[in-house]
Amino acid sequence: MPDVRLPKEPPLRSLFLDLNSYFASVEQAEDASLQGQPVAVVPLMADTTFCIAASYEAKAYGIKTGTRVDEARQRCPDLILKVARPSLYVAYHDEIVRVLGNIIPVQRVASIDEMEFGLMGSEQHPDRARAIAQTMKETIWREISPAMNCSIGVAPNGFLAKIATELQKPNGLVILDAAARETMLPTLALTDWTGINRKMKARLNAAGIFSSADLLTAHRVMLRQAFGGLWGTAGTSGSGAPRRLKSSDLASRSATATCFPRPCARMRVPTRFSCALP
């Protein structure tokens, strides 16, 4: 007799942390007079160059990474410009990794302002995961700077946990359990998914996929045509016939392999930083 038991809800295995407006936040941490002020980090002092980071106070004026400095100054005459200090940002990164590693081990450093932590045992319970995330926020405020905020996502895998960090900024905390996935994922813009840029969006649109709801209910054969290649088996029935994907499929360990081409699912892991806070 075939096993007709429903699959268990996958545990919350991943906690992903994204430091908000990181370079600008470091500058605000170094100089208390900058806190609450519109700050942009630039490679050099010139109107013809571009902002490489902006505080949330500056973002309120529409200033973001890639905004030309002269345009940024037009939008916000009181904008404060700071020349980038890479070694300082690396030093803060190392100290943040150290203090957070005292709470739970760092599983993966994704970039200078992103890191992933593995949750085990009781840590996978939503209430416990939320408490750990809040402890991380408070630890950063206490041991690094009250100017340093972060958004944290908790989900069954790192792919979804990273997406969760984008759903609430700044200083967000989103737990993508089964109920949250069913309600939140279909509302995302296609380009909110890691690995889907404007060109990929155009390919999806050409295949008849115009929204995340379409993406989540698309047949695997349609996704194969749109992406040009798929790995994994979450999109097939036991007989191998195509079936419709559900948001619960994305919670499996092979989620990114199932729904996205392999190159898009990879995240660059930088070389290990070694600077210490001065």
Secondary structure as the mmCIF struct_conf table of DSSP 4:
data_model
#
loop_
_struct_conf.conf_type_id
_struct_conf.id
_struct_conf.beg_label_comp_id
_struct_conf.beg_label_asym_id
_struct_conf.beg_label_seq_id
_struct_conf.end_label_comp_id
_struct_conf.end_label_asym_id
_struct_conf.end_label_seq_id
HELX_LH_PP_P HELX_LH_PP_P1 ARG A 5 PRO A 11
STRN STRN1 SER A 14 LEU A 19
TURN_TY1_P TURN_TY1_P1 ASN A 20 SER A 21
HELX_RH_AL_P HELX_RH_AL_P1 TYR A 22 GLU A 30
HELX_RH_3T_P HELX_RH_3T_P1 ALA A 32 LEU A 34
TURN_TY1_P TURN_TY1_P2 GLN A 35 GLY A 36
BEND BEND1 GLN A 37 GLN A 37
STRN STRN2 VAL A 39 VAL A 42
BEND BEND2 PRO A 43 MET A 45
TURN_TY1_P TURN_TY1_P3 ASP A 47 THR A 48
BEND BEND3 THR A 49 THR A 49
STRN STRN3 PHE A 50 PHE A 50
BEND BEND4 ILE A 52 ILE A 52
STRN STRN4 ALA A 53 ALA A 54
HELX_RH_AL_P HELX_RH_AL_P2 TYR A 56 LYS A 59
TURN_TY1_P TURN_TY1_P4 ALA A 60 GLY A 62
TURN_TY1_P TURN_TY1_P5 THR A 65 GLY A 66
STRN STRN5 ARG A 68 ARG A 68
HELX_RH_AL_P HELX_RH_AL_P3 VAL A 69 ARG A 75
TURN_TY1_P TURN_TY1_P6 PRO A 77 ASP A 78
HELX_LH_PP_P HELX_LH_PP_P2 LEU A 79 LEU A 79
STRN STRN6 ILE A 80 VAL A 83
HELX_RH_AL_P HELX_RH_AL_P4 PRO A 86 GLY A 101
TURN_TY1_P TURN_TY1_P7 ASN A 102 ILE A 103
BEND BEND5 ILE A 104 ILE A 104
STRN STRN7 VAL A 106 SER A 111
TURN_TY1_P TURN_TY1_P8 ILE A 112 ASP A 113
STRN STRN8 GLU A 114 GLY A 118
HELX_RH_3T_P HELX_RH_3T_P2 GLY A 121 GLN A 124
BEND BEND6 HIS A 125 HIS A 125
HELX_RH_AL_P HELX_RH_AL_P5 PRO A 126 GLU A 143
TURN_TY1_P TURN_TY1_P9 ILE A 144 ILE A 144
TURN_TY1_P TURN_TY1_P10 PRO A 146 ALA A 147
STRN STRN9 CYS A 150 ALA A 155
BEND BEND7 PRO A 156 ASN A 157
HELX_RH_AL_P HELX_RH_AL_P6 GLY A 158 THR A 165
TURN_TY1_P TURN_TY1_P11 GLU A 166 GLU A 166
BEND BEND8 LEU A 167 GLN A 168
TURN_TY1_P TURN_TY1_P12 LYS A 169 ASN A 171
STRN STRN10 LEU A 173 ILE A 175
HELX_RH_AL_P HELX_RH_AL_P7 ALA A 178 MET A 184
HELX_RH_3T_P HELX_RH_3T_P3 LEU A 185 THR A 187
BEND BEND9 LEU A 188 LEU A 188
HELX_RH_3T_P HELX_RH_3T_P4 LEU A 190 ASP A 192
BEND BEND10 TRP A 193 TRP A 193
TURN_TY1_P TURN_TY1_P13 THR A 194 GLY A 195
HELX_RH_AL_P HELX_RH_AL_P8 ARG A 198 ALA A 206
TURN_TY1_P TURN_TY1_P14 ALA A 207 GLY A 208
BEND BEND11 SER A 211 SER A 211
HELX_RH_AL_P HELX_RH_AL_P9 SER A 212 THR A 217
STRN STRN11 HIS A 219 HIS A 219
HELX_RH_AL_P HELX_RH_AL_P10 ARG A 220 PHE A 227
BEND BEND12 GLY A 228 GLY A 228
BEND BEND13 THR A 233 THR A 233
TURN_TY1_P TURN_TY1_P15 ALA A 234 GLY A 235
STRN STRN12 THR A 236 THR A 236
TURN_TY1_P TURN_TY1_P16 GLY A 238 SER A 239
BEND BEND14 GLY A 240 GLY A 240
STRN STRN13 PRO A 242 PRO A 242
STRN STRN14 ARG A 244 ARG A 244
HELX_RH_3T_P HELX_RH_3T_P5 SER A 247 ALA A 251
BEND BEND15 SER A 252 SER A 252
TURN_TY1_P TURN_TY1_P17 ARG A 253 SER A 254
HELX_RH_AL_P HELX_RH_AL_P11 ALA A 255 CYS A 259
BEND BEND16 PHE A 260 PHE A 260
HELX_RH_AL_P HELX_RH_AL_P12 ARG A 262 ALA A 265
HELX_LH_PP_P HELX_LH_PP_P3 PRO A 270 PHE A 273
#
